[in-house]
């Protein structure tokens, strides 16, 4: 399944009923070099639009919002020690958290690649 | 034997610091200086004194000994590494770095103010209490908000006191279930932080489109989870906002909020744009903090200390912290919890930063009402002058006129690889403290410039020339140097990413 996007610049890969959440290249460039990632605890309840992790750069700290409701079933423990992972594709180490969705229908409200690219254009 | 301590002359300068570069001195810590057995002050040996605990009356307690000249040089050398408003132009937007008049210092050093103790009987410090009472009245008059508490120790502490006042009011009125606080996305970071500290949930209002709050977006936020906004405790808004713009619809927004039962907290950080011109109580503010260390010229930075009194509407006045000063007949008195049972209680030891109260009142009295009005007029004029002279060189995201500060971005220069950070470092190289950078967060690469009324046209013109020079260099393609700046500062550009990723939290 192709990647999905939010207008808060999260990108999502879906496998079964699990959403893998990372941040887009645009978000990475806006933040600059990351200095810290605060991961969620396993078992944490994720709520659509609520913070599920925090990414911190020299400039700012930004919330990563959960794109769906559900439960955090995995956090990328390797990432705080290797912050370059964030620049990898979500499916290849760039994910921050995996969320088991309780309402997969919420996915239909997310953008696909084309929508996201035109959304980015509208930001300039 | 002389009873007077005698100053020991410096025998040699055992400073082990690296040699100076020109007139710029590196300076080691006092602890790293070559150890000397010579105490700084030679006190006579106390004869025939025995401590009950058995130690010698005076032993070595391991503190480093330096003579007075060594100590003086140590601190003066370190002070030369600082940059302050006493050095030069300090256009740090939203921080209002204005001149601290020396008259204020003179007043604060009067023995009747400087040599009193907060625990003295109130009958012996009537003059000090009268001063606080008059300062309360000035703040009440300038804001049209009659409930004044002077005790908060800084701006963020004032915010906390203000929001706790709102929380207390809701609790006392059976409205404790209200859990949402609204803030624009351009707000100072302390606003949402304060709301969270008070147990509220923050709901952000987008303002990116035109830099101001719109009634429509405000309504969306107000009614997002309740059709009548009855879950909203209040909003925290800075006016003028952090883009340097006056909130045009503030009255209508405040009315909607009040109708929903919420209170309007105004962040007073930008009061310098309004003082003497606009009374926040007139545009619907219920509680506001005032930074005496910004608007009213008390020292700022380097520990100040700050002072962030709050002013509230009559409705909220019963809930503000104690103590506050009241006049009873001809005498002045500090009110306590017994006098005001509905108060939230005491937030700060004693009466707050009394020395700052003296300085702020001295500033008000020396300017007078007309003078304060001119302060804000000049501050706004200066910012608009900078905006109009730089608008063809830098991107102006929101069209002016602005209030006391103007907002630019690096959009134009960034195309050539020169960013706001590079421009800030180039300003350091040219002897300026940079403006506020990358704030507000609503746009990328922001530069927020606040000249205050302190600066003369000549000093502002010099700054403008420097800023125009940067823009011209970028247009000419002369951009490499920007990535190397600053060259002539005590430290060159630091690796901020490395510093943040692997911080070294001790000296050497």
Boltz contact constraints between the chains, C-beta under 6 A:
constraints:
  - contact:
      token1: [A, 33]
      token2: [B, 497]
      max_distance: 6.0
  - contact:
      token1: [A, 35]
      token2: [B, 500]
      max_distance: 6.0
  - contact:
      token1: [A, 35]
      token2: [B, 501]
      max_distance: 6.0
  - contact:
      token1: [A, 58]
      token2: [B, 496]
      max_distance: 6.0
  - contact:
      token1: [A, 58]
      token2: [B, 497]
      max_distance: 6.0
  - contact:
      token1: [A, 58]
      token2: [B, 500]
      max_distance: 6.0
  - contact:
      token1: [A, 59]
      token2: [B, 438]
      max_distance: 6.0
